[in-house]
Amino acid sequence: MADTYCGKTCGQCIKKQNDECVGCVTENFGGKSEECEVARCCKSLHHSSCYKCGTRGTCLNYHAVKTPNALFLSRWIGILFVIMIASVIASFLTLDMTLEVMPGLAVPGFILSVVLSVFYAVVLLVMSRTNHSYQLAGVCWIIGQVLLVIGFVIGQDSVGAYVLKIFSLIAGLIAAYNEFDAHANVLNDVAEELVDKWRSLWNITICARLAMICGVGLLFMMLDIGVYLILFASIGMIVADVLKFVYLYKSFKAFKRISGR
């Protein structure tokens, strides 16, 4: 445990780095800890740190210091949540049963899905200021969408398109891992139960995406097995998306709560 009330080491503290520290446990800066809400609170309650307090999880003073990006994260995770809703709606435009009735929706539906995915990736890149894994996730999402677009242009039923789809799925797998890892990391001092849920979601996602990759790869060798694998993978990906949808909303609410907005 660091020699600070909030538990953050001085090397991690932006105020310390900017010479704006008002003093803490060791009173190295002129005994100004009374100017720090966290220090004042701990002193009044006779706690040596916030970790001795049972209300730390909901304390706005604690999170204002420990999670200074809470408001920023609540806003952008909320945007990710909205994009996911739009993506679900867009996916209905490209379903086989939809295209049987309105085949003209194939191109608009594909374009809308790609645009929303790129927008999602851009938001992850914006969030990378809080955790580097968001950056890698955003870049991989964009690479995956570029590969899908190329496959769509050369013809979705061609061998090249299937190969590109496999590489797109691999890029999506890397993106998902880094996004979930970033969400878990930024939530570490905010909602521990969500940290575990984001990490466990990776297990479902990797199984579903690996099954999809194998299914697409087997379509030209063992058609029946490939089709069944793709069906199994599709169900798994739907389950993963539903859980992701729920966890994004809960993460948004968690950051919104501690930001006091």
GUDREN-988785 format. One record per residue (C-alpha): residue number from 1; x negated, y, z; residue in three letters. Coordinates in steps of 0.001 Angstrom, whole numbers. Each point is the difference from the previous one (the first is absolute). Last residue first. Layout:
N
 num    east   north      up residu
 NUM       X       Y       Z    ALA
...
***
This chain:
261
 num    east   north      up residu
 261   23211   13538  -12537    ARG
 260   -1839    -827    3258    GLY
 259   -2929   -1514   -1870    SER
 258     350   -3089    2192    ILE
 257    3513    -733   -1230    ARG
 256    -708     741   -3675    LYS
 255   -2982   -2323      84    PHE
 254    2092   -2862    1379    ALA
 253    2978     746   -2271    LYS
 252   -2184    -136   -3136    PHE
 251   -1606   -3218    1201    SER
 250    3450   -1515     592    LYS
 249    1106     986   -3502    TYR
 248   -3164   -1370   -1565    LEU
 247     406   -3201    2009    TYR
 246    3547    -565   -1261    VAL
 245    -895     517   -3676    PHE
 244   -3086   -2170     431    LYS
 243    2210   -2739    1418    LEU
 242    2343     262   -2989    VAL
 241   -2955      59   -2401    ASP
 240   -1520   -3116    1584    ALA
 239    3318   -1877    -240    VAL
 238     336    1030   -3659    ILE
 237   -3589   -1064    -636    MET
 236     686   -3422    1502    GLY
 235    3106    -481   -2148    ILE
 234   -1962     995   -3103    SER
 233   -2830   -2366     947    ALA
 232    2366   -2964     207    PHE
 231    1503     874   -3394    LEU
 230   -3471     520   -1514    ILE
 229   -1108   -3345    1411    LEU
 228    3069   -1706   -1441    TYR
 227    -653    1519   -3428    VAL
 226   -3653   -1023      33    GLY
 225     835   -3544    1043    ILE
 224    2457    -313   -2887    ASP
 223   -2341    1585   -2556    LEU
 222   -3094   -2049     744    MET
 221   -2787    1326   -2233    MET
 220    1097    3359   -1449    PHE
 219    2086    1034    3002    LEU
 218   -2676   -1176    2431    LEU
 217   -1811    3359     304    GLY
 216    3240    1859     690    VAL
 215     847   -2454    2772    GLY
 214   -3500     146    1499    CYS
 213     125    3806     186    ILE
 212    3540    -123    1424    MET
 211   -1016   -2553    2644    ALA
 210   -2972    2195     896    LEU
 209    2373    2964     281    ARG
 208    2447   -1798    2311    ALA
 207   -2677   -1492    2268    CYS
 206   -1899    3302     169    ILE
 205    3139    1948     870    THR
 204    1208   -2337    2741    ILE
 203   -3385      40    1742    ASN
 202    -358    3781    -475    TRP
 201    3258     569    1851    LEU
 200   -1749   -1363    3106    SER
 199   -2337    3016       8    ARG
 198    2839    2486    -339    TRP
 197    1944   -1769    2742    LYS
 196   -2940     -56    2398    ASP
 195    -574    3748    -384    VAL
 194    3746     588     322    LEU
 193       3   -1533    3481    GLU
 192   -2908    2249     981    GLU
 191    1941    3182    -706    ALA
 190   -1921    3275     251    VAL
 189   -3624    -637     905    ASP
 188    -615   -2571   -2747    ASN
 187    2523    1485   -2413    LEU
 186   -2668    1597   -2217    VAL
 185   -1841   -3337    -186    ASN
 184    3055   -2150    -726    ALA
 183    1148    2288   -2828    HIS
 182   -3519     -30   -1468    ALA
 181    -218   -3805     132    ASP
 180    3425    -306   -1641    PHE
 179   -1079    2345   -2797    GLU
 178   -3350   -1760    -422    ASN
 177    1559   -3449    -273    TYR
 176    2758    1204   -2326    ALA
 175   -2448    1694   -2367    ALA
 174   -2209   -3104    -196    ILE
 173    3065   -2115    -835    LEU
 172    1225    2564   -2516    GLY
 171   -3361    -151   -1775    ALA
 170     328   -3794    -122    ILE
 169    3546     322   -1347    LEU
 168   -1237    2369   -2707    SER
 167   -2744   -2477    -895    PHE
 166    2647   -2703    -450    ILE
 165    2222    2365   -1991    LYS
 164   -2922     828   -2292    LEU
 163    -443   -3705    -753    VAL
 162    3731    -331    -687    TYR
 161     -85    3015   -2323    ALA
 160   -2989   -1432   -1879    GLY
 159    1819   -3278    -581    VAL
 158    2868    1888   -1632    SER
 157    3581     -18    1285    ASP
 156    -108    3517    1466    GLN
 155   -1234    1583   -3201    GLY
 154   -3087    2163    -576    ILE
 153    1697    3050    1552    VAL
 152    1399   -1820    3054    PHE
 151   -3398   -1566     744    GLY
 150   -1676    3416    -196    ILE
 149    2642    1410    2352    VAL
 148    -482   -2864    2454    LEU
 147   -3772     515      36    LEU
 146     451    3720     698    VAL
 145    2409    -863    2831    GLN
 144   -2514   -2298    1680    GLY
 143   -2777    2590    -286    ILE
 142    2280    2610    1617    ILE
 141     839   -2301    2920    TRP
 140   -3711    -823     401    CYS
 139    -895    3700     275    VAL
 138    2743     625    2569    GLY
 137   -1015   -2952    2179    ALA
 136   -3660    1025    -133    LEU
 135     945    3491    1172    GLN
 134    2340   -1218    2745    TYR
 133   -2866   -2100    1366    SER
 132   -1929    3205     743    HIS
 131    2325     996    2860    ASN
 130    1414    3392     988    THR
 129   -1236    1979   -3007    ARG
 128    1130   -2957   -2137    SER
 127    3624    1124     383    MET
 126    -159    2011   -3231    VAL
 125   -1324   -3084   -1787    LEU
 124    2894   -2045    1372    LEU
 123    2413    2659   -1301    VAL
 122   -1635    -250   -3429    VAL
 121     471   -3779      18    ALA
 120    3739     353     733    TYR
 119     262    2505   -2875    PHE
 118   -1748   -2541   -2236    VAL
 117    2503   -2657    1089    SER
 116    2926    2370    -607    LEU
 115   -1268     828   -3498    VAL
 114    -522   -3703    -785    VAL
 113    3508    -944    1116    SER
 112    1533    2876   -1975    LEU
 111   -1900   -1003   -3142    ILE
 110    1136   -3623     320    PHE
 109    3636    1000     507    GLY
 108     -95    2424   -2932    PRO
 107   -1503   -2742   -2249    VAL
 106    2374   -2814     967    ALA
 105    3132    2127     399    LEU
 104    1001    -416   -3670    GLY
 103     801   -3652     663    PRO
 102    3197    1034    1827    MET
 101    2103   -3111     759    VAL
 100   -2729   -2609    -332    GLU
  99   -2466    2556    1362    LEU
  98    1847     169    3312    THR
  97      96   -3787     389    MET
  96   -3701    -185    -842    ASP
  95    -918    2581    2640    LEU
  94   -1792    3078   -1337    THR
  93    2472    2663    1119    LEU
  92     381   -1660    3412    PHE
  91   -3685     718     644    SER
  90     669    3746    -209    ALA
  89    2348    -150    3001    ILE
  88   -2610   -1878    2026    VAL
  87   -2633    2526   -1099    SER
  86    2170    2923    1149    ALA
  85     296   -1529    3479    ILE
  84   -3762    -626      51    MET
  83    -614    3618    -980    ILE
  82    2103    1131    2974    VAL
  81   -2070   -2118    2424    PHE
  80   -3260    1290   -1480    LEU
  79    1326    3546     534    ILE
  78     699    -785    3664    GLY
  77   -3551   -1325     266    ILE
  76   -1079    3408   -1321    TRP
  75    1971    2055    2502    ARG
  74    -661   -2167    3045    SER
  73   -3708    -128    -849    LEU
  72    -397    3793     -92    PHE
  71    1981     396    3241    LEU
  70   -2136   -2632    1745    ALA
  69   -3338    1305   -1318    ASN
  68   -1211    1158    3443    PRO
  67     305   -3554    1347    THR
  66   -2072    -145    3212    LYS
  65     259    3695     868    VAL
  64    3647     712    -846    ALA
  63     664   -3630     902    HIS
  62    -921     531    3641    TYR
  61    1946    3238     348    ASN
  60    3047   -1521   -1712    LEU
  59     164   -2861    2521    CYS
  58    2132   -2872   -1320    THR
  57   -2552   -2826     146    GLY
  56   -1883    1570    2925    ARG
  55    3005    -292    2324    THR
  54   -1467   -2722    2225    GLY
  53   -3083    2022     816    CYS
  52   -3373   -1552     834    LYS
  51    -928      19   -3692    TYR
  50     336    3787      19    CYS
  49   -3220     167    1994    SER
  48   -1359     423    3543    SER
  47    3539     537    1224    HIS
  46     763    2291    2957    HIS
  45    3420     951   -1436    LEU
  44    -869    3707     -53    SER
  43   -3487    -758   -1279    LYS
  42    1308   -2204   -2800    CYS
  41    2478    2687   -1092    CYS
  40   -2591    2794      40    ARG
  39   -2432   -2130   -2016    ALA
  38    2641    -830   -2606    VAL
  37    1219    3590    -244    GLU
  36   -3548    1315    -462    CYS
  35    -493    3520    1368    GLU
  34    -513   -1387    3518    GLU
  33   -2984   -1856   -1423    SER
  32   -1901    3266    -200    LYS
  31   -2834    -880    2368    GLY
  30   -2614    1878   -1986    GLY
  29    -310   -2379   -2900    PHE
  28   -1535   -3127    1461    ASN
  27    2900    -630    2382    GLU
  26    -839   -3737     133    THR
  25    3670    -978     -90    VAL
  24     928    2443   -2759    CYS
  23    -913    3482   -1196    GLY
  22    1592    2487   -2350    VAL
  21   -1440   -1557   -3146    CYS
  20      54    2412   -2920    GLU
  19   -3607    -568   -1087    ASP
  18    1220   -1286   -3374    ASN
  17   -1335   -3502     671    GLN
  16    1516      58    3502    LYS
  15    3358    1129   -1380    LYS
  14    -103   -2749   -2661    ILE
  13    -549   -2664    2653    CYS
  12   -1416   -3297   -1243    GLN
  11   -3527     665    1298    GLY
  10    1444    1145    3331    CYS
   9    1524   -3447     489    THR
   8    3787    -158     166    LYS
   7    1444   -1536    3159    GLY
   6    2408    2888     684    CYS
   5   -1566     924    3353    TYR
   4   -3569    -180   -1218    THR
   3   -3057   -1985    1091    ASP
   2     664   -2589   -2722    ALA
   1    1333   -3426     905    MET
***
